[in-house]
Amino acid sequence: MKRLLVLFVLVAASVSAKVETPVILVFGDSISAGYGLERVERGWVALLQTRLKDQEYGYQVINASVSGETTAGGLARLPRALMLHQPKIVILELGGNDGLRALPVAQMRANLARMADLASAAGARVLLLGMRMPPNYGPDFTEQFRSSYSDLARGNKLPFVPFLLNDIALSPNLMQADGIHPNVLGQPRLLDNVWPILKPLLHK
C-alpha cells in the first residue's frame, strides 16, 4: 500500500509538472513547418526549443504549422489549438500563402487580427512575424501586403518581427531552389530574427 501511495505521488507530480510547463505555440505555414528540410528537427522551431533549453527557459514549444496554410485556414484551426495547448505565447506566422495567391490583403489582415484577438482572449501573448512579397507582384500590392503587418502590430500593440526572412531571402546560399523556403543553413538565421523580439516575453 505504501509503495502504491509513493507511485501515485510521483505520477501526480509528473502530471502536474507537465501541466504547469508553459507552452509556446508556433502557428504558421511551410516556413515554420520545415518544408523541404530532410529533417524537421533542423528547422527553426526545433532550434528554438533547443535554445530555450540551453538558456534554461522552461517552455515547451508546440509546432502547429501547416504547409500551404492561409490565414483563413489558420483562423479555422486556431480555437481548437488554443483550447488543446493553452499557450502562454503564440507566435503567429501566416499570410505568405495569401500573398502568393494574391488574395485580398484586407481579408488577410482581418484574419490575422481575429487570430491575435482570440489568442489574447485565451491569455496568450502574441508575437507577429511579418512577411513580404517579391517585387514582381507590383509596388501597390507589395506595399499593402507589407504595411498590413506593421499596421496590425501597431494598432494591437503586438511584438513584431517586420520580416521573418530578413537577410535570408536575397541570399541564394540560404534558400532552397524554389526561392521561397530557407534551406537548412537559413534556419538558424530565422531563429536569430525571431529571438530578440521573443526573449523579452519569456520568464525563467
Secondary structure by P-SEA (a helix, b strand, c coil): caaaaaaaaaaaaaaaaaaacbbbbbcccccccccccccccccaaaaaaaaaaaaccbbbbbbcccccccaaaaaaacaaaaaacccccccccccaaaaaacccaaaaaaaaaaaaaaaaaabbbbbbbbbbbcccccaaaaaaaaaaaaaaaaaacccccccccccccccccccccccccccccaaaaaaaaccccccccccc
